[in-house]
Structures are given as C-alpha cells and as structure tokens.
Amino acid sequence: MNLNPLSHPLTKTRTALITGANNGIGLELTRRLLQEDWHIAALIRSSFAEDDEVIAAALREGRLRIYKAELTDFRQLAAALADLRAHETAIDVLFNNAGGSLPELRFSPQGREMHYELQTVVPYIIYREVKELLLQGSLKTVIGTSSNAFNFTKAFDPDKLARPIHFKPLTGAYAETKLALSLWTQALAPAEASDGIKLRSADPGPNNTLRPGKKSGLPFPINYLMRFMFPPPSRGAARLHEAAFGAYANQSGILVNAKGRVELKFADQAERVLAQVERIYREEFRHLMA
C-alpha cells in the first residue's frame, strides 16, 4: 500500500530504497539520508514513530514514501513491490537492511526458516524486482547488511539453511544466513556489473539495536554487552553509508567492514547459494506475479 502523501516530485532527486527503515540501523540511515536531501522509499513491516519530527517532515514533503509488507510473506511482498514500481521512477541505492535475531526456530509462510527467508532470500527477490528502477538511477548501487557473527561459523551447508533441525542463538541461523547473503552477492556481482550495477555487502559492526518489549534472540552475555556497552545504531548506519559512498564505491562483489575488505569464509559455496535463491525467486515468487 502506497502511503505517500504527495506525488513524486518532477525535479531530479536521488532516491534510496531502504528495507527495515523504521527501526535501529535502518532508521538512523533513513534520518541521515533525509538530512542529506535524499528521497527515501521505505519498505517496512510496521510504522515509523509518530513523534519523530525528521520523519514527519519528510512525509509531509513527500521525500519519504512508505510501502508496507511483512517481507517474509511472498504475497504481501509481491503486492508492495508492485506498488513501489508503480510509484517510483528510479532508485539510486538499494539498502537491503531488514533483519534480526529471533529467540527460537520459526518458519515463514512459505515454510522456510525465518532468518533464511528474511536475510538471504528476500534481499535477492527485492533486488531482482527493482533492478529496472536501479538501471534508471545514477549510482546503481546495492548494499546488503551482513554481520561478523559468521566468524563463529565452523561448517556451512547451503542445503540446511531452509529447514534446520536445531536452533542456536546468534551464531546459528542468524550468522549463517548473513553469510549466505554475502555469498550470493559475491557470486552475482560479476554478471550484474555488465549492466553497471555494483553489489556489495557490509558489516555494520556491533550496535545497540535492542527494542523495549521485544526478545532479542541473543545469548545473555551478548544481550548484556549490547545493552550497556555497544554504540548506538547511528554507528552502524554510518558504516552502511560508508559502504555505499566511501572508498569502495566503485567495487563490486565484496564484503566491507570498519577495517576494509573482508575475505569471505566458504566462498566455494557462493554459487550454490545463488542457485538456491534464484530457484526460489523463479519457481515460487515469480509464480505469484503470473
């Protein structure tokens, strides 16, 4: 559903599509780009806080346009993306940022593990569905929010991502599906570069993204550290901003963090991950659009 209060402006502007734009790192990135005179298309599940003056002003001015969907529900996602394509004329940067660590094993409406659906599959679908808008943009850049949590991953089997038997907080499905996002990004990037599109993933580092009344899905020691010692999500937003516009702006297929380029673990599995998400996109998601 398009909640844009004003029509799209006629003047040339730069537009970022941000998923998960209303909380945590995504919200801070949205606020920063709005203050830099960007337009934002926000693909989100829930609403922005009503008392946020920056957000409220951007909504009134038409510089923030909202498209709502439960991203892991393909029918809702398809409707929201169709609405977005009908109302947006170009996207300069796509920030595939939505994600989170769940407290227990859950499955999407399509029957796949929720971290995998949200953090690996959905970013691929969104990219494929808005590629034509990216081709109309000036920067043609895609940034996927990854994580250093997969540093703890000792074994990686793409075939087990969709329906794992066991659940492990943070270092299990969450970490593995963030790794899978970076892997398909690396595998897909060379082909997309021929169209001038640059795909990268970025680790925003540790941030305090805890929300009142919501279980974090984090082990107790990490939860404690996050609450009292981690920096605010503006730090992570700054790292995503740097990944998009900083020193690596002309590179593709890489994962970057605060120290620079990161060599991916299990890079030999990148093509398998890409084949999986492409198959889901082609055989399941596109079927809804037929």
C-alpha positions as CSV (number, residue, x, y, z in Angstrom):
1,M,0.0,0.0,0.0
2,N,1.5,3.4,-1.0
3,L,1.3,5.8,1.9
4,N,2.9,8.7,0.0
5,P,1.1,11.9,1.0
6,L,2.3,13.8,-2.1
7,S,3.1,12.9,-5.7
8,H,6.6,12.1,-6.8
9,P,8.5,15.4,-7.5
10,L,9.3,16.3,-11.0
11,T,12.8,17.5,-10.3
12,K,15.7,15.1,-10.4
13,T,16.5,13.7,-7.0
14,R,18.4,10.8,-5.6
15,T,16.3,8.1,-4.1
16,A,17.3,5.3,-1.7
17,L,15.2,2.2,-1.1
18,I,15.7,1.0,2.4
19,T,14.2,-2.1,4.0
20,G,13.8,-2.1,7.7
21,A,13.9,1.7,7.6
22,N,11.8,2.4,10.7
23,N,13.9,0.8,13.4
24,G,17.5,0.6,14.6
25,I,20.2,1.0,11.9
26,G,17.7,1.4,9.1
27,L,16.0,4.3,10.9
28,E,19.3,6.1,11.6
29,L,20.3,5.6,8.0
30,T,16.9,6.9,6.8
31,R,17.3,10.0,9.0
32,R,20.8,10.7,7.8
33,L,19.9,10.4,4.1
34,L,16.9,12.6,4.6
35,Q,19.1,15.3,6.2
36,E,21.4,15.0,3.2
37,D,18.4,15.8,0.9
38,W,17.8,12.3,-0.4
39,H,14.3,10.9,-1.0
40,I,13.6,7.6,0.7
41,A,11.3,4.7,-0.3
42,A,10.9,2.7,2.9
43,L,9.8,-0.9,2.6
44,I,8.8,-1.8,6.1
45,R,6.5,-4.0,8.1
46,S,5.4,-1.6,10.8
47,S,5.0,2.2,11.1
48,F,7.5,4.9,12.0
49,A,7.2,6.5,15.4
50,E,4.7,9.4,15.2
51,D,6.8,11.7,17.3
52,D,9.9,11.7,15.1
53,E,10.0,15.2,13.6
54,V,12.5,14.4,10.9
55,I,10.3,11.6,9.6
56,A,7.1,13.6,10.0
57,A,8.5,16.5,8.0
58,A,9.8,14.2,5.2
59,L,6.4,12.5,5.0
60,R,4.7,15.9,4.6
61,E,7.1,17.0,2.0
62,G,6.8,13.7,0.0
63,R,10.5,12.9,0.4
64,L,9.7,9.8,2.4
65,R,7.4,7.3,0.8
66,I,6.2,4.2,2.6
67,Y,5.4,0.7,1.2
68,K,4.3,-1.8,3.8
69,A,4.5,-5.6,3.9
70,E,5.5,-8.5,6.0
71,L,8.6,-9.1,3.9
72,T,8.7,-12.9,4.6
73,D,5.2,-13.3,3.2
74,F,5.6,-13.5,-0.5
75,R,2.1,-12.4,-1.3
76,Q,2.5,-9.2,0.8
77,L,5.9,-8.6,-0.6
78,A,4.8,-9.0,-4.2
79,A,2.0,-6.5,-3.7
80,A,4.3,-4.0,-2.0
81,L,6.9,-4.2,-4.7
82,A,4.3,-3.9,-7.5
83,D,3.1,-0.7,-5.7
84,L,6.6,0.6,-5.4
85,R,7.3,0.0,-9.1
86,A,4.1,1.9,-10.0
87,H,5.1,5.0,-8.0
88,E,8.9,5.2,-8.1
89,T,10.7,6.3,-11.3
90,A,14.3,5.4,-10.3
91,I,16.3,4.0,-7.4
92,D,19.9,5.1,-6.9
93,V,20.8,2.9,-4.0
94,L,19.1,-0.1,-2.5
95,F,19.9,-0.9,1.1
96,N,18.8,-4.4,1.8
97,N,18.9,-3.9,5.5
98,A,15.9,-5.7,7.2
99,G,16.9,-8.5,9.5
100,G,17.1,-9.5,13.1
101,S,18.0,-12.3,15.5
102,L,15.0,-14.4,16.6
103,P,14.7,-16.2,20.0
104,E,13.6,-19.5,18.7
105,L,13.1,-21.6,15.5
106,R,10.4,-20.1,13.3
107,F,9.3,-20.6,9.7
108,S,8.0,-18.3,7.1
109,P,4.6,-18.6,5.4
110,Q,6.5,-20.4,2.6
111,G,7.8,-23.0,5.0
112,R,11.5,-21.9,5.3
113,E,13.4,-20.9,8.3
114,M,12.7,-17.2,9.1
115,H,16.3,-15.9,9.2
116,Y,17.0,-17.5,5.8
117,E,13.8,-16.1,4.3
118,L,14.3,-12.6,5.6
119,Q,18.1,-12.2,5.4
120,T,19.1,-14.3,2.4
121,V,16.1,-14.9,0.1
122,V,14.1,-11.7,0.4
123,P,17.0,-9.4,-0.4
124,Y,17.6,-11.3,-3.6
125,I,13.9,-11.1,-4.6
126,I,13.8,-7.3,-3.9
127,Y,16.9,-6.8,-6.0
128,R,15.6,-8.7,-8.9
129,E,12.2,-6.9,-8.7
130,V,13.7,-3.4,-8.6
131,K,16.6,-3.9,-10.9
132,E,14.9,-1.9,-13.7
133,L,14.5,1.0,-11.3
134,L,18.2,0.8,-10.3
135,L,19.1,0.9,-14.0
136,Q,17.3,4.3,-14.2
137,G,19.3,5.6,-11.2
138,S,22.6,7.3,-11.2
139,L,24.5,5.3,-8.7
140,K,23.2,1.8,-9.4
141,T,24.4,0.5,-6.0
142,V,23.1,-2.3,-3.8
143,I,24.3,-2.7,-0.2
144,G,23.2,-5.8,1.8
145,T,23.6,-5.6,5.6
146,S,25.7,-8.6,6.7
147,S,27.4,-9.4,10.0
148,N,30.6,-10.5,11.6
149,A,28.6,-13.2,13.5
150,F,29.6,-15.7,10.9
151,N,33.2,-15.6,12.1
152,F,31.9,-18.3,14.5
153,T,30.6,-20.5,11.8
154,K,32.6,-23.7,11.7
155,A,30.7,-25.6,9.0
156,F,28.3,-24.3,6.3
157,D,25.9,-26.3,4.2
158,P,23.5,-24.3,2.0
159,D,21.1,-27.2,1.8
160,K,20.4,-26.9,5.5
161,L,19.6,-23.2,5.6
162,A,15.9,-23.5,4.7
163,R,14.9,-26.2,7.2
164,P,17.5,-26.6,10.1
165,I,16.8,-29.2,12.7
166,H,18.5,-27.4,15.6
167,F,18.4,-23.7,16.7
168,K,21.3,-21.8,18.1
169,P,21.0,-18.1,19.0
170,L,23.0,-15.6,17.0
171,T,25.8,-18.0,15.8
172,G,23.4,-20.4,14.2
173,A,20.8,-19.5,11.6
174,Y,21.3,-15.7,12.0
175,A,25.0,-15.9,11.3
176,E,24.7,-18.5,8.6
177,T,22.1,-16.6,6.6
178,K,24.1,-13.3,6.8
179,L,27.0,-15.3,5.4
180,A,24.7,-16.6,2.7
181,L,23.7,-13.0,1.8
182,S,27.3,-12.1,1.3
183,L,28.0,-15.2,-0.7
184,W,25.2,-14.7,-3.2
185,T,26.2,-11.1,-3.5
186,Q,29.7,-12.1,-4.4
187,A,28.6,-14.7,-6.9
188,L,26.0,-12.5,-8.6
189,A,28.1,-9.3,-8.8
190,P,30.2,-10.0,-11.9
191,A,27.2,-10.6,-14.1
192,E,25.4,-7.5,-12.8
193,A,28.5,-5.3,-13.3
194,S,27.9,-5.7,-17.0
195,D,24.8,-3.6,-16.5
196,G,26.7,-1.0,-14.4
197,I,25.2,-2.3,-11.1
198,K,27.5,-2.6,-8.1
199,L,26.5,-5.1,-5.4
200,R,28.3,-5.2,-2.0
201,S,27.6,-6.3,1.5
202,A,28.6,-4.5,4.6
203,D,29.1,-5.4,8.3
204,P,27.7,-2.6,10.4
205,G,29.6,-3.9,13.5
206,P,28.1,-4.2,17.0
207,N,25.2,-1.8,17.7
208,N,22.7,-1.5,20.4
209,T,19.5,-2.3,18.5
210,L,17.5,-3.7,21.4
211,R,13.9,-2.7,21.4
212,P,11.7,-2.5,24.5
213,G,9.3,-5.4,24.9
214,K,10.9,-7.5,22.1
215,K,13.0,-10.6,22.7
216,S,16.4,-10.2,21.1
217,G,17.2,-13.8,20.4
218,L,20.8,-13.1,21.7
219,P,22.7,-15.2,24.3
220,F,22.6,-13.5,27.7
221,P,26.3,-12.2,27.6
222,I,25.8,-10.6,24.2
223,N,22.5,-9.1,25.3
224,Y,24.2,-7.6,28.3
225,L,27.1,-6.2,26.3
226,M,24.7,-4.8,23.7
227,R,22.5,-3.1,26.3
228,F,25.4,-1.4,28.2
229,M,28.5,-1.3,26.0
230,F,27.6,-1.3,22.3
231,P,27.4,2.0,20.4
232,P,24.0,3.4,19.2
233,P,22.7,2.3,15.8
234,S,23.9,5.5,14.2
235,R,27.3,3.9,14.2
236,G,26.1,1.1,12.1
237,A,24.2,3.5,9.8
238,A,27.5,5.4,9.3
239,R,29.2,2.1,8.2
240,L,26.4,1.4,5.7
241,H,26.7,4.9,4.4
242,E,30.5,4.5,4.0
243,A,30.0,1.2,2.2
244,A,27.7,2.8,-0.3
245,F,29.5,6.1,-0.9
246,G,33.0,5.7,0.5
247,A,36.3,4.2,-0.5
248,Y,34.8,1.1,-2.0
249,A,32.1,2.8,-4.0
250,N,33.4,1.6,-7.3
251,Q,34.0,-2.0,-6.3
252,S,31.5,-4.9,-6.6
253,G,31.0,-8.3,-5.0
254,I,32.9,-7.5,-1.8
255,L,32.1,-7.5,1.9
256,V,33.4,-4.5,3.8
257,N,33.6,-3.7,7.5
258,A,35.2,-0.9,9.6
259,K,38.7,-2.2,8.6
260,G,38.1,-2.6,4.9
261,R,37.5,-5.5,2.6
262,V,36.8,-8.9,4.2
263,E,37.6,-12.3,2.7
264,L,34.5,-14.5,2.8
265,K,34.5,-17.8,4.5
266,F,33.1,-20.7,2.5
267,A,33.5,-18.8,-0.7
268,D,33.4,-22.1,-2.6
269,Q,29.7,-22.3,-1.7
270,A,28.7,-18.9,-3.2
271,E,27.4,-20.3,-6.5
272,R,25.3,-22.9,-4.7
273,V,23.7,-20.2,-2.5
274,L,23.0,-18.1,-5.6
275,A,21.4,-21.0,-7.4
276,Q,19.1,-21.6,-4.4
277,V,17.8,-18.1,-4.1
278,E,17.4,-17.8,-7.9
279,R,15.4,-21.0,-7.9
280,I,13.1,-19.8,-5.1
281,Y,12.7,-16.5,-6.9
282,R,11.9,-18.1,-10.3
283,E,9.8,-21.0,-9.2
284,E,7.9,-19.5,-6.2
285,F,7.9,-15.7,-6.2
286,R,7.5,-15.1,-9.9
287,H,4.7,-17.6,-10.0
288,L,2.7,-15.2,-7.8
289,M,3.2,-12.5,-10.5
290,A,2.0,-14.6,-13.4
